Amino acid sequence: MLQRHLQETYEYLFDAAHAALKGGGSFAPFGAGIRKTGEQIHTNVDLPIDTSVPADHISGLIAYFRLDDKDNGLIAAGLVFDGRAGSDGAAALCFHMEVANGQAVEVIVPYARREGAGEIAFDNPQITPVVSEIFVDVQ
């Protein structure tokens, strides 16, 4: 059951990030989750673009998820940002995904923009288990 919620959250984030990339530029980190009620949530952090960096947004998203979990109960949560693949520095969608039992993964999906077509070519995702940062009380 938790894996299904993790997959649904990943698909939502991927689709929204893909749509943002097709618009031609980058985007600020944003997140999504599924509450215990089954409600899907979408969140971002409203920070001034000239004085913030992606890490500020990511910290804000994690803090929001922790508070939402305390207030409403979350089953799964994740965030995405436009970054770089560590292996070769290629452009990549970078995801941090977690489920309520404390399992967490990082998913890196390298991509390249196709000239003139307005399309994005994605490479195979690279999935790595990581330490939980949202559901920290579970561990």
C-alpha positions in Angstrom: 0.0 0.0 0.0 2.8 2.5 0.9 4.6 1.7 -2.3 1.5 2.6 -4.3 1.3 6.0 -2.6 5.0 6.6 -3.2 4.5 5.8 -6.9 1.5 8.0 -7.2 3.4 10.9 -5.5 6.4 10.4 -7.8 4.2 10.3 -10.9 2.4 13.5 -9.9 5.7 15.3 -9.2 7.3 14.0 -12.5 4.3 15.1 -14.6 4.2 18.6 -13.0 8.0 19.0 -13.4 7.9 17.8 -17.0 5.2 20.3 -17.8 7.3 23.1 -16.2 10.4 22.1 -18.2 8.3 22.0 -21.4 7.6 25.6 -20.7 11.2 26.3 -21.6 12.8 27.1 -18.3 13.7 25.9 -14.9 11.4 25.9 -11.8 11.6 26.4 -8.1 11.5 23.2 -6.0 8.0 22.1 -5.1 6.5 19.1 -3.3 3.5 16.8 -3.2 2.1 14.3 -0.8 -0.8 12.1 0.1 -2.6 12.5 3.4 -4.1 9.6 5.4 -7.5 10.7 4.1 -6.3 10.0 0.6 -6.2 13.7 -0.3 -3.3 14.7 -2.6 -1.6 17.9 -1.7 0.7 20.2 -3.7 3.0 22.7 -2.0 5.7 25.2 -2.7 7.6 27.8 -0.7 7.1 31.4 -1.5 10.5 32.9 -1.2 12.0 35.9 -3.0 13.9 34.7 -6.0 16.7 37.2 -5.7 17.7 36.2 -2.1 16.9 32.5 -2.0 18.5 29.3 -3.3 17.0 25.9 -4.0 18.2 24.7 -0.6 16.1 27.3 1.1 13.0 26.0 -0.8 13.9 22.4 0.0 14.3 23.2 3.8 10.9 25.0 3.7 9.2 22.1 2.0 10.6 19.6 4.5 9.4 21.8 7.4 5.9 22.1 5.8 5.7 18.3 5.3 6.6 17.7 9.0 4.0 20.1 10.1 1.3 18.7 7.8 2.1 15.2 9.0 1.7 16.3 12.6 -1.6 18.2 11.8 -3.2 15.9 9.2 -1.2 12.7 8.9 0.8 11.9 5.7 1.2 8.6 4.0 3.8 9.7 1.4 5.6 12.9 0.6 8.2 14.1 -1.9 9.8 17.0 -3.6 11.4 17.7 -6.9 13.9 20.3 -8.2 15.7 20.9 -11.4 19.4 20.0 -10.7 22.3 18.0 -12.0 23.1 14.3 -12.1 26.1 13.7 -9.9 27.8 11.3 -12.3 28.3 13.5 -15.3 26.7 16.8 -14.4 23.9 16.4 -16.9 20.7 18.3 -16.3 18.3 16.2 -14.2 15.1 16.1 -12.3 16.0 15.4 -8.7 13.4 13.8 -6.4 13.4 13.1 -2.7 10.6 10.6 -1.9 9.5 9.2 1.4 6.7 7.0 2.9 5.4 7.1 6.4 7.3 4.1 7.6 10.5 6.1 7.2 11.8 4.6 3.9 13.2 7.2 1.6 14.7 7.2 -1.9 16.4 9.7 -4.1 15.5 9.5 -7.8 17.7 11.3 -10.4 16.3 11.5 -13.9 18.8 13.0 -16.4 17.3 14.8 -19.3 18.2 16.7 -22.4 16.2 19.3 -24.3 15.6 18.5 -28.0 16.4 21.4 -30.2 13.5 23.1 -31.9 10.9 20.4 -30.9 10.2 21.8 -27.4 10.5 18.3 -26.2 12.5 16.7 -23.3 14.3 13.4 -23.7 14.6 11.6 -20.4 17.3 9.0 -19.5 16.8 6.1 -17.1 16.1 7.0 -13.5 18.8 6.3 -10.9 17.2 5.3 -7.6 19.2 5.3 -4.4 18.0 4.6 -0.8 18.6 7.7 1.4 18.0 8.8 5.0 14.5 9.9 5.8 14.2 13.7 6.4 10.5 14.2 6.5 9.2 11.2 8.6 12.1 11.4 11.1 10.1 10.2 14.1 9.7 6.8 12.6 13.3 5.8 12.7 
